[in-house]
Amino acid sequence: MRRYWLCAFTLFASASWADLPSDPLGSPLWAYNIERYLGQEVTVVVDERVGLSVPDFAEDSTQVPLAVNLREFPHKVNKVVTWVDMNPVPHLFTANSTDGQLKLVSLNFRVQQASSVRAAVLDEQGVWHIDSGYVDAAGGGCTAPREVLSNSDWESEFGTLKSGLFSDRGNTRIKASLLHPMDSGMVGNVPAFFVGDVEVRNESSDNLLLTMTLAESAAENPMFVFEFEGGIPHLSIHMKDNNGYQFEGAIGEASP
Amino acid sequence: MSRLRSHHRNIAWLVAVLFWALAFSSGTGASGKSYSLEATPVAEGVWVVVGSTDNFSKANGGNILNTGFIETGEGVVVIDTGPSRRYGEEFRALIESHTSEPIVKVLITHHHPDHAFGSQAFEPNTLYMLDESASLLEQDGEAFSDNMYRMIGDWMRGTEVTVPMNRVQPGLLSLGNRQLRLIAMQGHTGADLVVLDETSGALFASDMVFFNRALTTPQTPGVALWRSEIRQLAQLPFSLVVPGHGPVIRDDRAFLQMIDYLTWLDDVLAGSAARGLSASEVIDTAIPERFSEVEGARYELVRTVSHLYADYEKRALNRH
């Protein structure tokens, strides 16, 4: 009986979406996760210029690097959504580029088993551009105990924020690393404890450059890289976790 | 009721048959796989068994390393036991077909599975390892084993992690007509044994040296330390070098390639961190033309970035 329901569901999911392009990787979760994270009846195109980059295999299933390099992307970037199809909770992050000047976003993630990975970018006309990658993995990254527990002085190290400002071909790049367990709530007896919100501001104008929400696929000790178009001498980054801890730092010539 | 009973009896028979099948199939060679090992004489009384320079695969069964053995006149010294019980058993038979001397010492150079997982085939009281390597094998062995079953599958049948019961001390080991110099290093895993046969000049460098095969970094304490130890190895009075992976070589080219490659890796990681690159960008770094003969360079760069880049990144950032 359950099988019939599953078939009916699959038929429904594919029938409701006549103009969805076919998945270049043939994953059974293509339509389902697009609908889940981008919405129903959205316009989707497959577009390599989104520049998603993931390794072919996960050397460490708890720390897999991902970058979305938008330098070749010809449109304004309104929003970037990434997810890992086969993870228990696939969502990795949603980044809102408030002025459309985002050129690169990078964050490490966990992988529970070999999986396709997606980056979807919303342009100024409301079209979603999707690029895909595939990571082979021994897996278990989402339900592995955190590494920080094996480190006896983790409480004194907790919340350490390090950052750097870099310029590359006229663009401004910020890199920030936070020591945080990022417990997803999927490990037995370990409640969810993770950074959910990130903001980057232009310190001089106080303009918001980027807001980002993180989800369960984000790795322990996140390492963020953001690149924005043009020169920005002073930036600040601000993060908040679900227990109310806040982490912030000013970056640039003004930083102490 | 009687129907149920006969059902139970059938199950009992099925279980018995399964056990019987399992008991017979767990013997080695049951599936007809063979490593077809060959011993190449490289000096008087010194043999090397050369493996491929590929990654672990179900096609090669993990025969991707070099092992060796040395006749001393008072017994054979074996260097490393291979990736699986099956390899160990074939290796032992190969040794016994080349010499009538008994195997007296089996030196396991480090705790990585391709070097230490054939040990079951040898007498437990002949197995030796550095103290620190034995601790690492205790700690990591089961995880390595799981991964090996995943990568080479049936070749691993019957293989269990075997931690050598004896410890080896660095220094001179005189046995029969041989003088072996045992050297403890750290560059590859934190505890790496190198064996120089001073009598023939054969240097069993193990995984301190890779030649025409990209070096692997999962446990290295750092590429700078590794590079300084390669410089020490190059000073030894050797006549030939047996790398852990790659062809046997009779000059210092393997050392020069190691130093060049480690320097390049260090520069790539430090330079990328200074530019603020993400790990995803670093794994796409162009590999210089001069390393075109180094097998697996791209694959190992992806792994190395995963192992080492985060430390380089953190050093390039400022604390708030």
Interface residues (C-beta under 8 A of the other chain):
Chain A: S53 V54 P55 D56 F57 E59 D60 Q63 P65 L66 A67 N69 L104 S106 N108 A138 T160 L161 K162 S163 G164 L165 F166 D168 R173 I174 K175 A176 S177 M223 V225 E248 G249 S255
Chain B: D146 N147 R150 P218 R275 G276 L277 S278 A279 S280 E281 I283 D284 V302 R303 V305 S306 H307 A310 E313 K314 A316 L317 N318 R319 H320
